[in-house]
C-alpha cells in the first residue's frame, strides 16, 4: 500500500517536470513550484494527522471532564497551525525575488 501511495505522489511530479523540460517553458521555476506544492500538501497531511489524533483524544477526555473543552480546543488549533505554516512557506517560495 505504501508503494502505491508513493508512486501516486511521485509520478505526477515527474511527468510535470519532464513535460515542462521538453517544452522549455518555466524550467527555471519548476523546482520552486514543486517545492511550494509539496510544502502545502505535506503540511496539510501533517495537520490532518495532528488534528485527528488531538480530536480523538479530546473526545475521550470530554466524556469524563466537560471543563477541559478550552484546553482541548487549543490543542486542536495548534495542530491546524501546521497547515498555516505550510501555506506561509509556499507563499514565501512563490513570491520571493529570484
C-alpha positions in Angstrom: 0.0 0.0 0.0 2.8 2.4 0.9 4.5 1.8 -2.6 1.2 2.7 -4.3 0.9 5.9 -2.3 4.5 6.8 -3.0 4.1 6.1 -6.7 0.9 8.1 -6.9 2.7 11.1 -5.4 5.9 10.9 -7.4 4.5 10.1 -10.9 2.6 13.4 -11.4 5.7 15.3 -10.2 8.0 13.6 -12.6 5.5 13.9 -15.5 5.1 17.6 -14.9 8.8 18.2 -14.6 9.6 16.2 -17.8 6.8 17.9 -19.8 8.0 21.4 -18.8 11.6 20.4 -19.6 10.6 19.3 -23.1 8.7 22.5 -23.9 11.3 24.8 -22.3 8.6 26.8 -20.6 9.0 27.5 -16.9 12.0 25.3 -16.4 13.8 27.9 -14.2 10.8 27.9 -11.8 9.8 24.3 -11.9 11.7 23.4 -8.7 10.1 26.4 -6.8 6.6 25.4 -7.9 7.1 21.8 -7.0 8.6 22.8 -3.6 5.6 25.1 -2.9 3.2 22.3 -3.8 5.0 19.9 -1.5 5.0 22.5 1.3 1.3 22.9 1.2 0.5 19.2 0.6 2.7 17.7 3.2 1.7 20.4 5.7 -1.9 19.6 5.1 -1.3 15.9 5.6 0.6 16.6 8.8 -2.1 18.9 10.1 -4.8 16.2 9.3 -2.9 13.6 11.3 -2.3 16.0 14.2 -5.9 17.2 14.4 -7.2 13.6 14.0 -5.1 12.5 17.0 -5.9 15.5 19.1 -9.6 15.4 18.4 -9.8 11.7 19.1 -8.1 12.1 22.5 -10.1 15.2 23.2 -13.4 13.4 22.7 -12.2 10.8 25.2 -11.4 13.5 27.7 -14.6 15.4 27.2 -16.7 12.3 28.1 -15.2 12.4 31.6 -14.5 16.1 32.1 -16.5 18.8 30.4 -14.5 21.7 31.9 -11.5 20.7 29.7 -13.1 21.9 26.5 -11.0 25.1 26.1 -7.7 23.2 26.6 -8.7 20.6 24.0 -9.7 23.3 21.6 -6.2 24.9 22.0 -4.5 21.6 21.2 -6.6 21.1 18.1 -5.8 24.6 16.9 -2.1 24.0 17.4 -2.4 21.1 15.0 -4.1 23.3 12.4 -1.2 25.8 12.7 0.9 23.3 10.8 -1.1 23.8 7.7 -0.9 27.6 8.1 2.9 27.3 8.2 2.9 25.3 5.0 0.9 27.9 3.2 3.1 30.6 4.5 6.3 28.9 3.3 4.7 28.2 -0.1 3.8 31.9 -0.5 7.3 32.9 0.5 8.8 30.5 -2.1 6.5 31.7 -4.9 6.8 35.4 -4.4 10.4 35.7 -3.3 12.7 37.6 -5.6 14.8 35.1 -7.5 
